[in-house]
Amino acid sequence: MAQSCCGVQRRQFLWQSSAAAGAMVCRAWTQASEPPAEESPAPCAVWDVHVHLAGLNGTVAQRVARLLRHAQRVGVEKIVLHMGTTLTSHPKPEEFRRHNDEVLEAISVAPERVMGFVYLNPQYQQESLAELDRCVRDGPMLGVKLWIAMACSRPELDPIARRCAELEVPILQHTFFRAGGNLPDESTPADLAALASRHPQTRFICAHTGVDWERGVRAIRATKNVYAEVSGSDPTAGIVEMAVRELGPQRVLYGSDAPGRSFASQLAKVQGADIPESSKRLILGENLRRLLASASQRGKNR
């Protein structure tokens, strides 16, 4: 089959074979060998807002090469990396700086295809603000990643949110509605809506849309500066349709959470959704390009 980047053949492949393709890609994540050289990717609109270095083997450069190899197979042109080669839930300042140094290295490996969000821990407010300036104001990163160090509804997040408004960059916040109760310090979409309502000039990305996506979509519906990001759960029918119906297609973003999930299975949520092609284009890349436009332009002007 021709490896068309964004064409009909690729969409048909994803609709018909997403589960098999996802399993194949996930098995390939574990391979330690360097991937073979490939041709430059064809122009494509798909940008993935949620990708990790952790979960792979090898150096930073080897991990980036493997991620881009699999991304290219399914037509993902650019990826946004968060966090380093290990996962640290409550990192100390020296630890989140190490995470961000690894993402900076990853960006340098393939600056035309790799972007980064700076990883912060709001428990260390001043150190996080300094790191935000180092990596975003004075560096190439284009947003902030927050995980499970602190529930994001707390006021300790306010200085970070204000600084992101000044820099015109989004905050991507991990969110979850767990059936058995969330982890300590883990945020829900309702927590994010509370933070976002205090900072209407800051843009927020609700990572995973809470996984329990029906509750997640409803939780953020009234908070217009929050985007739903659809990564991380199984490619269940209906998630994208509901998000578009309740939020509008301009507030929905594609993400994969690779390598924890495959690019293909997460793309299938969007490509197989019963929504107009124009909405798919927004979700798969146009919304994210608009969201990152100011930060990207500032980087070009430096």
Backbone as CSV, one residue per row, in Angstrom:
resi,resn,N_x,N_y,N_z,CA_x,CA_y,CA_z,C_x,C_y,C_z
1,MET,0.846,-1.199,0.000,0.000,0.000,0.000,0.877,1.243,0.000
2,ALA,0.515,2.213,-0.789,1.305,3.445,-0.837,1.263,4.144,0.499
3,GLN,2.408,4.722,0.905,2.501,5.387,2.198,2.099,6.851,2.067
4,SER,0.887,7.106,1.551,0.388,8.472,1.453,0.262,9.071,2.831
5,CYS,0.704,10.332,2.970,0.752,10.930,4.306,-0.635,11.180,4.873
6,CYS,-1.457,11.855,4.114,-2.765,12.230,4.647,-3.895,11.862,3.687
7,GLY,-3.653,10.989,2.750,-4.612,10.721,1.707,-5.638,9.679,2.081
8,VAL,-6.462,9.355,1.071,-7.568,8.428,1.292,-7.069,7.049,1.675
9,GLN,-5.976,6.587,1.028,-5.495,5.257,1.346,-5.113,5.135,2.810
10,ARG,-4.465,6.129,3.337,-4.071,6.088,4.747,-5.286,6.107,5.646
11,ARG,-6.266,6.928,5.354,-7.457,6.984,6.188,-8.185,5.648,6.181
12,GLN,-8.308,5.043,5.001,-8.968,3.749,4.927,-8.217,2.701,5.741
13,PHE,-6.892,2.755,5.665,-6.079,1.814,6.440,-6.340,1.980,7.925
14,LEU,-6.393,3.219,8.410,-6.602,3.457,9.837,-7.992,3.017,10.271
15,TRP,-8.983,3.295,9.446,-10.338,2.901,9.807,-10.476,1.385,9.895
16,GLN,-9.867,0.676,8.951,-10.067,-0.759,8.851,-9.129,-1.562,9.739
17,SER,-7.942,-0.993,10.058,-6.918,-1.800,10.701,-6.266,-1.131,11.892
18,SER,-6.935,-0.212,12.561,-6.282,0.545,13.626,-5.819,-0.344,14.761
19,ALA,-6.620,-1.332,15.141,-6.225,-2.178,16.260,-4.978,-2.984,15.932
20,ALA,-4.966,-3.590,14.730,-3.799,-4.373,14.342,-2.574,-3.499,14.184
21,ALA,-2.757,-2.322,13.593,-1.615,-1.423,13.422,-1.088,-0.950,14.759
22,GLY,-1.986,-0.663,15.697,-1.547,-0.216,17.008,-0.745,-1.272,17.723
23,ALA,-1.199,-2.529,17.652,-0.451,-3.604,18.300,0.927,-3.770,17.674
24,MET,0.996,-3.662,16.359,2.282,-3.802,15.684,3.244,-2.704,16.089
25,VAL,2.739,-1.450,16.148,3.607,-0.341,16.514,4.063,-0.451,17.955
26,CYS,3.144,-0.863,18.862,3.530,-0.974,20.268,4.598,-2.043,20.464
27,ARG,4.526,-3.150,19.741,5.583,-4.154,19.842,6.900,-3.585,19.367
28,ALA,6.843,-2.754,18.342,8.080,-2.206,17.784,8.755,-1.219,18.718
29,TRP,7.966,-0.596,19.679,8.585,0.340,20.610,9.713,-0.315,21.389
30,THR,9.579,-1.614,21.655,10.530,-2.275,22.547,11.826,-2.646,21.856
31,GLN,11.924,-2.506,20.550,13.130,-2.866,19.837,14.234,-1.873,20.149
32,ALA,15.414,-2.387,20.473,16.520,-1.517,20.885,17.401,-1.099,19.718
33,SER,17.271,-1.752,18.572,18.156,-1.451,17.453,17.793,-0.120,16.822
34,GLU,18.777,0.518,16.228,18.566,1.797,15.559,17.715,1.586,14.320
35,PRO,16.641,2.382,14.113,15.813,2.197,12.930,16.577,2.560,11.665
36,PRO,16.219,1.918,10.545,16.909,2.231,9.298,16.621,3.641,8.842
37,ALA,17.527,4.176,8.045,17.339,5.518,7.511,16.115,5.547,6.603
38,GLU,15.383,6.639,6.628,14.195,6.776,5.809,14.241,8.104,5.072
39,GLU,13.451,8.201,4.025,13.368,9.447,3.291,12.661,10.503,4.138
40,SER,12.852,11.753,3.793,12.182,12.835,4.503,10.670,12.678,4.362
41,PRO,9.902,13.022,5.420,8.455,12.833,5.347,7.816,13.760,4.333
42,ALA,6.768,13.257,3.705,5.992,14.091,2.796,5.252,15.146,3.598
43,PRO,4.941,16.295,3.015,4.195,17.322,3.735,2.876,16.773,4.272
44,CYS,2.560,17.106,5.495,1.382,16.544,6.127,0.881,17.497,7.201
45,ALA,-0.428,17.485,7.446,-1.015,18.423,8.391,-1.032,17.895,9.816
46,VAL,-0.726,16.623,10.061,-0.962,16.021,11.375,0.138,16.388,12.359
47,TRP,-0.256,17.031,13.465,0.654,17.353,14.567,0.128,16.665,15.824
48,ASP,1.015,16.025,16.562,0.666,15.261,17.759,1.122,16.041,18.986
49,VAL,0.183,16.433,19.857,0.489,17.301,20.986,0.962,16.545,22.227
50,HIS,1.018,15.210,22.189,1.280,14.471,23.434,2.120,13.226,23.164
51,VAL,3.455,13.367,23.295,4.389,12.263,23.052,5.459,12.288,24.138
52,HIS,5.985,11.097,24.470,6.985,10.964,25.525,8.241,10.263,25.032
53,LEU,9.365,10.562,25.678,10.604,9.809,25.474,10.640,8.557,26.336
54,ALA,10.006,8.594,27.504,10.012,7.449,28.416,9.272,6.273,27.795
55,GLY,9.725,5.065,28.162,9.106,3.857,27.633,9.832,3.267,26.446
56,LEU,10.911,3.901,26.016,11.725,3.415,24.916,13.125,3.099,25.424
57,ASN,13.896,2.395,24.619,15.285,2.103,24.941,16.212,3.023,24.159
58,GLY,17.450,3.123,24.639,18.475,3.818,23.880,18.701,5.242,24.327
59,THR,19.565,5.920,23.589,19.873,7.319,23.849,18.685,8.190,23.453
60,VAL,18.766,9.461,23.808,17.722,10.394,23.399,17.593,10.408,21.880
61,ALA,18.711,10.461,21.178,18.673,10.496,19.710,18.031,9.238,19.144
62,GLN,18.337,8.082,19.710,17.753,6.838,19.232,16.251,6.801,19.486
63,ARG,15.829,7.291,20.632,14.397,7.332,20.941,13.651,8.259,19.986
64,VAL,14.240,9.417,19.721,13.612,10.347,18.787,13.495,9.718,17.405
65,ALA,14.559,9.064,16.962,14.530,8.440,15.639,13.433,7.387,15.556
66,ARG,13.267,6.611,16.612,12.240,5.567,16.603,10.840,6.172,16.602
67,LEU,10.630,7.193,17.436,9.324,7.851,17.451,8.978,8.433,16.081
68,LEU,9.932,9.124,15.471,9.664,9.752,14.181,9.465,8.732,13.079
69,ARG,10.148,7.616,13.198,9.956,6.551,12.202,8.510,6.068,12.217
70,HIS,7.977,5.793,13.412,6.598,5.310,13.508,5.598,6.420,13.202
71,ALA,5.911,7.643,13.604,5.029,8.762,13.282,4.900,8.929,11.771
72,GLN,6.031,8.817,11.074,6.014,8.993,9.626,5.168,7.923,8.949
73,ARG,5.196,6.721,9.482,4.428,5.629,8.871,2.943,5.935,8.780
74,VAL,2.424,6.673,9.756,0.995,6.949,9.774,0.676,8.412,9.489
75,GLY,1.660,9.163,9.002,1.379,10.505,8.523,1.429,11.601,9.563
76,VAL,2.089,11.367,10.714,2.250,12.417,11.712,3.504,13.212,11.375
77,GLU,3.342,14.477,11.084,4.447,15.308,10.636,5.308,15.808,11.787
78,LYS,4.665,16.297,12.876,5.406,16.862,13.999,4.854,16.311,15.310
79,ILE,5.757,16.225,16.311,5.365,15.743,17.629,5.805,16.757,18.688
80,VAL,5.029,16.811,19.776,5.393,17.618,20.945,5.800,16.657,22.053
81,LEU,7.044,16.777,22.526,7.564,15.906,23.577,7.404,16.554,24.937
82,HIS,7.060,15.708,25.932,6.959,16.150,27.328,7.807,15.212,28.180
83,MET,8.542,15.775,29.104,9.267,15.007,30.112,10.429,14.249,29.475
84,GLY,11.295,13.679,30.354,12.512,13.063,29.870,12.406,11.568,29.678
85,THR,13.528,10.892,29.819,13.604,9.462,29.515,13.080,8.588,30.647
86,THR,12.769,9.182,31.795,12.121,8.471,32.897,10.908,9.286,33.335
87,LEU,10.040,8.656,34.124,8.859,9.346,34.634,9.050,9.626,36.119
88,THR,8.957,10.893,36.501,9.111,11.307,37.890,7.894,12.148,38.251
89,SER,7.066,11.641,39.170,5.779,12.286,39.424,5.889,13.560,40.251
90,HIS,6.833,13.606,41.190,7.005,14.781,42.050,8.471,15.229,41.990
91,PRO,8.909,15.686,40.827,10.339,15.956,40.654,10.813,17.174,41.449
92,LYS,12.014,17.053,41.978,12.684,18.207,42.574,13.222,19.081,41.444
93,PRO,13.602,20.318,41.729,14.060,21.210,40.653,15.176,20.633,39.798
94,GLU,16.161,19.988,40.424,17.238,19.410,39.621,16.733,18.272,38.736
95,GLU,15.644,17.618,39.164,15.092,16.525,38.360,14.291,17.057,37.185
96,PHE,13.443,18.076,37.414,12.706,18.556,36.235,13.608,19.315,35.282
97,ARG,14.706,19.885,35.771,15.671,20.474,34.835,16.323,19.399,33.976
98,ARG,16.613,18.240,34.575,17.181,17.143,33.787,16.188,16.665,32.730
99,HIS,14.917,16.518,33.117,13.879,16.160,32.145,13.899,17.130,30.963
100,ASN,13.927,18.400,31.272,13.849,19.410,30.219,15.122,19.470,29.383
101,ASP,16.273,19.193,29.983,17.500,19.113,29.199,17.414,17.988,28.173
102,GLU,16.793,16.882,28.550,16.646,15.769,27.601,15.691,16.125,26.474
103,VAL,14.634,16.862,26.777,13.730,17.307,25.706,14.426,18.327,24.808
104,LEU,15.225,19.214,25.386,15.999,20.146,24.568,16.946,19.400,23.633
105,GLU,17.559,18.341,24.142,18.419,17.518,23.286,17.603,16.887,22.164
106,ALA,16.407,16.402,22.498,15.550,15.777,21.488,15.174,16.772,20.397
107,ILE,14.869,17.998,20.790,14.541,19.023,19.796,15.722,19.269,18.871
108,SER,16.929,19.280,19.430,18.115,19.540,18.611,18.380,18.428,17.610
109,VAL,17.905,17.214,17.902,18.091,16.084,16.992,17.297,16.292,15.706
110,ALA,16.066,16.790,15.835,15.196,16.960,14.659,14.334,18.199,14.844
111,PRO,14.923,19.396,14.772,14.174,20.615,15.093,13.015,20.907,14.145
112,GLU,13.016,20.339,12.956,11.915,20.565,12.025,10.703,19.695,12.336
113,ARG,10.891,18.664,13.173,9.781,17.743,13.441,9.468,17.579,14.922
114,VAL,10.367,18.023,15.795,10.174,17.829,17.233,10.013,19.180,17.928
115,MET,8.956,19.299,18.721,8.722,20.451,19.578,8.687,19.965,21.025
116,GLY,8.715,20.884,21.976,8.733,20.482,23.371,7.919,21.389,24.257
117,PHE,7.371,20.802,25.334,6.747,21.555,26.420,7.609,21.370,27.666
118,VAL,7.806,22.423,28.434,8.639,22.366,29.623,7.867,21.691,30.764
119,TYR,8.522,20.765,31.449,7.927,20.039,32.566,8.233,20.769,33.871
120,LEU,7.190,21.061,34.660,7.341,21.831,35.893,6.679,21.116,37.071
121,ASN,7.070,21.510,38.276,6.449,21.031,39.502,6.038,22.259,40.317
122,PRO,4.736,22.546,40.413,4.286,23.754,41.117,4.616,23.767,42.610
123,GLN,5.037,22.635,43.167,5.486,22.634,44.558,6.710,23.541,44.743
124,TYR,7.446,23.726,43.656,8.638,24.591,43.658,8.341,25.769,42.737
125,GLN,7.652,26.750,43.288,7.084,27.808,42.464,8.147,28.654,41.776
126,GLN,9.095,29.192,42.527,10.096,30.060,41.940,11.007,29.306,40.977
127,GLU,11.373,28.098,41.355,12.219,27.293,40.462,11.479,26.949,39.170
128,SER,10.166,26.705,39.271,9.381,26.413,38.063,9.283,27.631,37.158
129,LEU,9.094,28.810,37.742,9.035,30.024,36.932,10.371,30.283,36.235
130,ALA,11.471,30.026,36.959,12.783,30.202,36.342,12.991,29.221,35.206
131,GLU,12.508,27.991,35.386,12.652,26.982,34.335,11.759,27.300,33.139
132,LEU,10.608,27.842,33.403,9.721,28.284,32.323,10.400,29.348,31.478
133,ASP,11.059,30.299,32.127,11.786,31.325,31.383,12.959,30.727,30.610
134,ARG,13.687,29.809,31.247,14.851,29.214,30.575,14.465,28.463,29.304
135,CYS,13.403,27.684,29.391,13.076,26.782,28.283,12.104,27.369,27.268
136,VAL,11.273,28.333,27.701,10.271,28.904,26.797,10.641,30.325,26.389
137,ARG,10.754,31.223,27.366,11.096,32.607,27.016,12.442,32.696,26.306
138,ASP,13.433,31.975,26.838,14.790,32.042,26.293,15.175,30.804,25.495
139,GLY,14.263,29.880,25.306,14.576,28.635,24.617,13.529,28.293,23.576
140,PRO,13.588,27.074,23.033,12.728,26.716,21.907,11.391,26.086,22.278
141,MET,11.128,25.881,23.584,9.901,25.187,23.942,8.686,26.096,23.789
142,LEU,7.523,25.450,23.618,6.326,26.180,23.189,5.150,26.049,24.137
143,GLY,5.352,25.463,25.303,4.256,25.294,26.247,4.745,24.667,27.527
144,VAL,3.795,24.365,28.423,4.079,23.794,29.741,3.366,22.462,29.873
145,LYS,4.054,21.493,30.498,3.455,20.207,30.839,3.396,20.070,32.359
146,LEU,2.201,19.775,32.901,2.013,19.484,34.314,1.416,18.095,34.450
147,TRP,1.948,17.332,35.410,1.497,15.944,35.563,0.733,15.795,36.880
148,ILE,1.283,15.094,37.871,0.521,14.766,39.071,1.229,15.221,40.349
149,ALA,2.020,16.272,40.257,2.705,16.775,41.441,1.771,17.561,42.355
150,MET,0.701,18.143,41.790,-0.215,18.972,42.580,-1.531,19.102,41.815
151,ALA,-2.648,18.974,42.532,-3.946,19.199,41.897,-3.988,20.619,41.343
152,CYS,-4.347,20.743,40.081,-4.144,22.034,39.406,-5.149,23.092,39.793
153,SER,-6.158,22.759,40.578,-7.100,23.781,41.042,-6.524,24.627,42.160
154,ARG,-5.393,24.225,42.724,-4.827,24.945,43.869,-4.218,26.282,43.451
155,PRO,-4.211,27.261,44.358,-3.729,28.607,44.006,-2.235,28.665,43.704
156,GLU,-1.476,27.651,44.115,-0.047,27.634,43.794,0.216,27.620,42.294
157,LEU,-0.784,27.219,41.503,-0.633,27.210,40.044,-0.790,28.588,39.419
158,ASP,-1.347,29.537,40.162,-1.690,30.836,39.573,-0.492,31.578,38.975
159,PRO,0.665,31.654,39.643,1.795,32.369,39.027,2.255,31.740,37.713
160,ILE,2.205,30.417,37.621,2.587,29.746,36.374,1.588,30.081,35.280
161,ALA,0.301,30.038,35.622,-0.731,30.356,34.630,-0.600,31.797,34.143
162,ARG,-0.321,32.719,35.050,-0.151,34.121,34.639,1.053,34.289,33.723
163,ARG,2.142,33.608,34.050,3.343,33.720,33.215,3.100,33.140,31.824
164,CYS,2.335,32.067,31.745,2.029,31.489,30.436,1.172,32.425,29.596
165,ALA,0.278,33.167,30.246,-0.510,34.163,29.508,0.402,35.242,28.939
166,GLU,1.380,35.683,29.730,2.327,36.693,29.259,3.131,36.187,28.063
167,LEU,3.535,34.928,28.113,4.349,34.352,27.045,3.504,33.811,25.887
168,GLU,2.187,33.786,26.073,1.248,33.288,25.054,1.529,31.834,24.702
169,VAL,1.692,31.012,25.732,1.898,29.576,25.533,0.861,28.811,26.341
170,PRO,0.462,27.619,25.882,-0.550,26.829,26.591,0.053,25.977,27.699
171,ILE,-0.807,25.549,28.601,-0.475,24.575,29.637,-1.220,23.289,29.330
172,LEU,-0.477,22.195,29.168,-1.085,20.877,29.004,-1.069,20.183,30.360
173,GLN,-2.255,19.910,30.900,-2.407,19.324,32.224,-2.956,17.899,32.108
174,HIS,-2.226,16.943,32.668,-2.744,15.572,32.790,-4.022,15.594,33.614
175,THR,-5.069,14.922,33.129,-6.330,14.831,33.872,-6.861,13.407,33.832
176,PHE,-7.590,13.053,34.896,-8.134,11.692,34.994,-9.363,11.719,35.896
177,PHE,-10.398,10.997,35.502,-11.496,10.612,36.375,-11.375,9.103,36.571
178,ARG,-10.704,8.679,37.626,-10.512,7.246,37.871,-11.722,6.670,38.595
179,ALA,-12.139,5.485,38.158,-13.319,4.859,38.758,-13.130,4.603,40.244
180,GLY,-11.920,4.218,40.635,-11.664,3.915,42.028,-11.095,5.068,42.827
181,GLY,-11.113,6.257,42.272,-10.537,7.422,42.942,-9.176,7.758,42.385
182,ASN,-8.889,9.034,42.251,-7.641,9.480,41.648,-6.452,9.253,42.562
183,LEU,-5.270,9.277,41.958,-4.031,9.239,42.716,-3.903,10.506,43.551
184,PRO,-3.113,10.470,44.629,-2.875,11.709,45.374,-2.310,12.790,44.447
185,ASP,-2.861,13.977,44.523,-2.409,15.148,43.748,-2.786,15.092,42.269
186,GLU,-3.495,14.066,41.834,-3.872,13.946,40.422,-5.088,14.820,40.116
187,SER,-5.026,15.543,39.012,-6.078,16.496,38.645,-7.181,15.832,37.835
188,THR,-8.377,16.361,37.971,-9.502,15.995,37.119,-9.763,17.132,36.129
189,PRO,-10.550,16.886,35.091,-10.956,18.000,34.230,-11.664,19.117,34.989
190,ALA,-12.385,18.778,36.063,-13.043,19.812,36.867,-12.013,20.696,37.562
191,ASP,-10.912,20.100,38.027,-9.827,20.902,38.605,-9.276,21.880,37.571
192,LEU,-9.080,21.383,36.355,-8.532,22.244,35.312,-9.500,23.363,34.957
193,ALA,-10.785,23.059,34.919,-11.771,24.095,34.635,-11.742,25.182,35.707
194,ALA,-11.518,24.780,36.965,-11.439,25.765,38.046,-10.244,26.689,37.859
195,LEU,-9.079,26.113,37.513,-7.894,26.929,37.259,-8.112,27.841,36.065
196,ALA,-8.640,27.280,34.990,-8.823,28.053,33.755,-9.809,29.196,33.942
197,SER,-10.800,29.005,34.777,-11.778,30.077,34.996,-11.155,31.270,35.713
198,ARG,-10.083,31.013,36.484,-9.380,32.116,37.148,-8.419,32.834,36.211
199,HIS,-8.099,32.183,35.068,-7.102,32.736,34.143,-7.630,32.670,32.712
200,PRO,-8.618,33.495,32.397,-9.247,33.415,31.072,-8.315,33.776,29.926
201,GLN,-7.179,34.434,30.210,-6.254,34.792,29.147,-5.238,33.679,28.858
202,THR,-5.225,32.642,29.683,-4.309,31.510,29.493,-5.057,30.378,28.807
203,ARG,-4.380,29.686,27.914,-4.994,28.560,27.213,-4.515,27.252,27.835
204,PHE,-5.448,26.329,28.035,-5.178,25.071,28.714,-5.585,23.896,27.826
205,ILE,-4.833,22.818,27.931,-5.128,21.581,27.201,-5.435,20.509,28.224
206,CYS,-6.614,19.945,28.145,-7.077,18.911,29.072,-6.632,17.548,28.545
207,ALA,-5.446,17.110,28.977,-4.874,15.874,28.449,-5.759,14.681,28.794
208,HIS,-6.013,13.849,27.811,-6.837,12.634,27.913,-8.329,12.939,28.104
209,THR,-8.683,14.214,28.237,-10.070,14.611,28.540,-10.602,13.796,29.714
210,GLY,-9.723,13.525,30.678,-10.127,12.802,31.875,-10.251,11.304,31.715
211,VAL,-9.948,10.776,30.521,-10.096,9.347,30.170,-11.577,8.943,30.207
212,ASP,-12.272,9.206,31.287,-13.731,9.087,31.289,-14.250,10.314,30.554
213,TRP,-14.221,10.218,29.227,-14.318,11.404,28.395,-15.687,12.055,28.397
214,GLU,-16.745,11.308,28.638,-18.061,11.952,28.703,-18.111,12.930,29.874
215,ARG,-17.620,12.504,31.037,-17.546,13.416,32.185,-16.550,14.541,31.918
216,GLY,-15.446,14.198,31.266,-14.424,15.195,31.002,-14.905,16.307,30.093
217,VAL,-15.569,15.951,29.023,-16.086,16.961,28.101,-17.070,17.876,28.803
218,ARG,-17.950,17.288,29.600,-18.940,18.109,30.310,-18.277,19.037,31.324
219,ALA,-17.197,18.554,31.952,-16.533,19.354,32.986,-15.892,20.617,32.427
220,ILE,-15.409,20.557,31.186,-14.702,21.711,30.615,-15.560,22.504,29.628
221,ARG,-16.770,22.057,29.399,-17.596,22.630,28.328,-17.772,24.146,28.463
222,ALA,-18.016,24.622,29.661,-18.318,26.050,29.850,-17.070,26.918,29.927
223,THR,-15.891,26.309,29.999,-14.642,27.061,30.166,-13.969,27.162,28.806
224,LYS,-14.186,28.273,28.124,-13.862,28.380,26.705,-12.372,28.354,26.404
225,ASN,-11.524,28.578,27.394,-10.079,28.580,27.154,-9.442,27.231,27.454
226,VAL,-10.248,26.174,27.516,-9.750,24.811,27.712,-10.044,23.986,26.462
227,TYR,-9.004,23.324,25.967,-9.106,22.434,24.807,-9.153,20.980,25.278
228,ALA,-9.955,20.170,24.625,-9.990,18.735,24.893,-8.931,18.041,24.043
229,GLU,-8.112,17.226,24.675,-7.104,16.423,23.963,-7.464,14.957,24.136
230,VAL,-7.490,14.196,23.045,-8.188,12.903,23.033,-7.256,11.696,23.143
231,SER,-6.043,11.880,23.651,-5.104,10.756,23.715,-5.368,9.859,24.910
232,GLY,-4.778,8.664,24.839,-4.554,7.864,26.029,-5.511,6.740,26.317
233,SER,-6.711,6.753,25.815,-7.638,5.656,26.066,-7.761,4.810,24.800
234,ASP,-8.504,3.712,24.904,-8.724,2.888,23.723,-9.487,3.700,22.661
235,PRO,-9.341,3.314,21.381,-10.011,4.077,20.316,-11.506,3.812,20.272
236,THR,-12.191,4.211,21.340,-13.630,4.006,21.469,-14.393,4.966,20.561
237,ALA,-15.395,4.459,19.880,-16.211,5.319,19.036,-16.991,6.308,19.886
238,GLY,-17.072,7.531,19.427,-17.925,8.518,20.043,-17.218,9.633,20.769
239,ILE,-15.961,9.432,21.176,-15.276,10.467,21.954,-15.101,11.749,21.158
240,VAL,-14.637,11.632,19.915,-14.399,12.827,19.114,-15.719,13.466,18.702
241,GLU,-16.695,12.642,18.366,-17.992,13.180,17.988,-18.592,14.008,19.135
242,MET,-18.512,13.480,20.368,-19.075,14.228,21.491,-18.306,15.517,21.741
243,ALA,-16.978,15.431,21.680,-16.174,16.622,21.918,-16.496,17.711,20.898
244,VAL,-16.626,17.339,19.646,-16.953,18.312,18.603,-18.357,18.871,18.805
245,ARG,-19.284,18.012,19.147,-20.668,18.456,19.351,-20.791,19.417,20.531
246,GLU,-20.081,19.134,21.622,-20.237,19.915,22.844,-19.313,21.140,22.909
247,LEU,-18.137,21.033,22.306,-17.135,22.099,22.420,-16.933,22.869,21.133
248,GLY,-17.250,22.235,20.008,-16.904,22.788,18.698,-15.567,22.233,18.250
249,PRO,-15.360,22.046,16.953,-14.122,21.424,16.472,-12.876,22.245,16.743
250,GLN,-13.019,23.547,16.984,-11.851,24.404,17.244,-11.246,24.153,18.616
251,ARG,-11.921,23.409,19.493,-11.426,23.164,20.858,-11.039,21.702,21.088
252,VAL,-10.716,20.994,20.038,-10.348,19.580,20.165,-8.986,19.372,19.503
253,LEU,-8.105,18.612,20.169,-6.748,18.377,19.683,-6.448,16.885,19.627
254,TYR,-5.714,16.493,18.596,-5.206,15.121,18.512,-3.934,14.978,19.328
255,GLY,-3.856,13.913,20.103,-2.637,13.504,20.779,-2.631,11.989,20.848
256,SER,-1.454,11.396,20.966,-1.369,9.935,20.990,-1.001,9.362,22.351
257,ASP,-0.202,10.078,23.141,0.437,9.556,24.354,1.435,8.450,24.014
258,ALA,1.977,8.474,22.791,3.007,7.511,22.402,4.256,7.718,23.270
259,PRO,5.004,6.643,23.566,4.819,5.277,23.109,3.893,4.441,23.972
260,GLY,3.280,5.031,25.008,2.333,4.273,25.811,1.134,3.818,25.007
261,ARG,0.762,4.576,24.033,-0.249,4.220,23.037,0.354,4.408,21.659
262,SER,-0.220,3.753,20.671,0.316,3.872,19.315,-0.256,5.101,18.621
263,PHE,0.525,5.656,17.709,0.018,6.745,16.881,-1.241,6.302,16.134
264,ALA,-1.213,5.093,15.577,-2.292,4.635,14.701,-3.617,4.503,15.425
265,SER,-3.603,3.880,16.615,-4.870,3.669,17.320,-5.500,4.992,17.734
266,GLN,-4.674,5.982,18.081,-5.205,7.260,18.496,-5.664,8.101,17.300
267,LEU,-4.953,7.967,16.177,-5.419,8.620,14.955,-6.782,8.084,14.522
268,ALA,-7.000,6.793,14.778,-8.255,6.176,14.362,-9.459,6.841,15.012
269,LYS,-9.290,7.367,16.226,-10.389,8.067,16.887,-10.874,9.245,16.045
270,VAL,-9.915,9.950,15.438,-10.256,11.133,14.647,-10.618,10.748,13.223
271,GLN,-9.788,9.920,12.612,-10.030,9.562,11.211,-11.331,8.792,11.028
272,GLY,-11.719,8.007,12.026,-12.954,7.236,11.913,-14.174,7.926,12.467
273,ALA,-14.012,9.142,12.977,-15.146,9.846,13.582,-16.134,10.316,12.523
274,ASP,-17.385,10.323,12.887,-18.451,10.778,11.990,-18.597,12.291,12.125
275,ILE,-17.596,12.991,11.586,-17.559,14.455,11.606,-17.069,14.918,10.236
276,PRO,-17.261,16.174,9.880,-16.808,16.647,8.568,-15.281,16.595,8.437
277,GLU,-14.817,16.493,7.215,-13.382,16.488,6.960,-12.736,17.786,7.439
278,SER,-13.451,18.881,7.344,-12.896,20.152,7.814,-12.634,20.114,9.315
279,SER,-13.488,19.442,10.070,-13.278,19.300,11.515,-12.082,18.416,11.802
280,LYS,-11.904,17.362,11.022,-10.744,16.484,11.205,-9.448,17.249,10.979
281,ARG,-9.427,18.104,9.965,-8.212,18.888,9.702,-7.888,19.805,10.881
282,LEU,-8.922,20.404,11.469,-8.696,21.246,12.643,-8.092,20.437,13.785
283,ILE,-8.672,19.298,14.076,-8.248,18.479,15.211,-6.855,17.913,14.992
284,LEU,-6.550,17.505,13.787,-5.285,16.830,13.504,-4.098,17.770,13.358
285,GLY,-4.333,19.077,13.312,-3.171,19.942,13.178,-3.446,21.431,13.195
286,GLU,-4.526,21.848,12.575,-4.740,23.291,12.432,-4.953,23.972,13.784
287,ASN,-5.676,23.320,14.696,-5.885,23.923,16.016,-4.570,24.075,16.773
288,LEU,-3.735,23.055,16.720,-2.467,23.117,17.453,-1.534,24.156,16.841
289,ARG,-1.496,24.242,15.533,-0.654,25.261,14.905,-1.094,26.664,15.325
290,ARG,-2.384,26.877,15.407,-2.892,28.180,15.852,-2.539,28.424,17.315
291,LEU,-2.646,27.385,18.141,-2.377,27.503,19.563,-0.918,27.847,19.846
292,LEU,-0.019,27.344,19.003,1.418,27.549,19.212,1.999,28.664,18.355
293,ALA,1.174,29.357,17.600,1.667,30.307,16.603,2.486,31.429,17.217
294,SER,2.009,32.012,18.307,2.711,33.157,18.903,4.076,32.748,19.423
295,ALA,4.118,31.615,20.136,5.394,31.143,20.677,6.352,30.760,19.560
296,SER,5.837,30.140,18.515,6.687,29.751,17.385,7.283,30.976,16.706
297,GLN,6.483,32.014,16.545,6.979,33.237,15.902,8.012,33.917,16.765
298,ARG,7.800,33.921,18.081,8.796,34.529,18.958,10.131,33.809,18.846
299,GLY,10.086,32.485,18.741,11.319,31.722,18.588,12.035,32.055,17.302
300,LYS,11.277,32.266,16.221,11.901,32.602,14.932,12.547,33.995,14.972
301,ASN,11.966,34.884,15.786,12.475,36.253,15.848,13.705,36.410,16.717
302,ARG,14.025,35.391,17.517,15.195,35.500,18.397,16.483,35.394,17.610
